[in-house]
Amino acid sequence: MQGYQIIELEYVDDLIKRKVSLEFQVSIILWLIDSCKQDLVCAQLPIQIHLIKVDYMGEYPAIGIKYLEDQNQEDDFSDKIEVFCNSTIKTSSFERFSIFLTEHYDQIQEEVRKFAY
């Protein structure tokens, strides 16, 4: 498959619609991506997962998944990633998110700059 499959989460979409700061949107998405990469089930999926810039009716951040080259074209893991991310949003503590923000501050700022320019 060429390019990325876009995963747009309802919670993040609501933040975008309400024009919540780009830094907060990027922070949440990066935290979810990091959580996916640390999850044993998600980490085993034959995909790469990244923060991407979507340019459709304006620019906004989203989760992008890229299937590995040897992956069966029929497989679609977007539902698994979406379920995992929604569960993480609903069940994770603010403390866990706060720790991520502190430990990844420079990465968050770097990604925000990519959207700003």
N, C-alpha and C positions, 0 to 999 in steps of 0.2 A: 504494500500500500504506500502511496506517496503522501507526504505531508502528515498532518496530525488529525486525529479524531478529536473533536472538541467536546469537552464535558462541561456543561453549564449547570451549576447547582442552583436550585431555587433560592436557597438562603443568600448566596452571593449575588444572584440576579436581583434580589430585593434590595441589597445594599447599593448596587449599581444604579438601579432606578431611582433610589432616594439620594443619589449623588453623595454617598458617604465617601470619605477621603480615599483617594487612590492608594495611599500608603496602607490603610486598614484593609482594603480589598486584597492587595498583593500579600499582605502579612497572613491573612486567613488562608489564601490559596497555597502559599508556600508551606504553611504549617500542615495543611491537609496532605500536600505532596510528600512532605517529610514523614508524616504519620503513615502514609501508604508504603513508603519505602522501608519503614521499620516493621510493618506488619508482615508476619510470616506468610500468610496466604497471598497478599498482594505482591510481595517481593518475589514470589515464585512465578508470577505471570510473565509470559514472554513479550514484555512491552517496556518501553521507556516512557517515563511520565515527567512532564515539564510544565512550567508556567509559560503560557504563550500570550501573545497580543492578538486579539481578534479584531479585525477591521470590518465590521458589518454594522451599519447604522451608527457609526462612531467607533472609537477604539475602546476596548475594555479587556481586562485580564480574564483568563480562563485556564482550566486544566487542559492540557493537550497530551494525548497518548499516541505513541508511535509504535506500531507493531514491528517486531524484529523481522528481518528479511526472510528467515526460514519459517515464519509463522504461516499457518493455514489461513488462507484468505476468508474462509467461512467463519472463523472464530471472532467473537466480539466480546471484549471484556469491559466495555464501558459501563454496563449495568453493575458489574461487581465493584468497580471503582466508585461509582455513584452511590451505591448502597453503603460501602465502607465510609465514604466521606460524610454522608448524611448521618450515619451512626456516630461518627467521631464528633461531629458538631453537637449532637444531642447528648452525648454521654461523657465527653471529656471535661475535665475541670478547667476553670479559668487559670488555675495555677500552672497547669501544663502548657497552656497557650502563652502565658506570661513568661515562663522559662524559655520557651522557643523564641519569643520576641527578644529577650535579653541576649540569648546566645547567638542569634542570627541577625542582629541589628544591621551589620555592615552589608550582608547579602540582601536584606530587604531594601536598604537604601539604594544599592546598586541596581536592583530590578526596577524600582520606582523610577530611577533616572532614565531607564530605557523607554519607559512610557511617556515621560515628560518631553523627550526630544525627538 
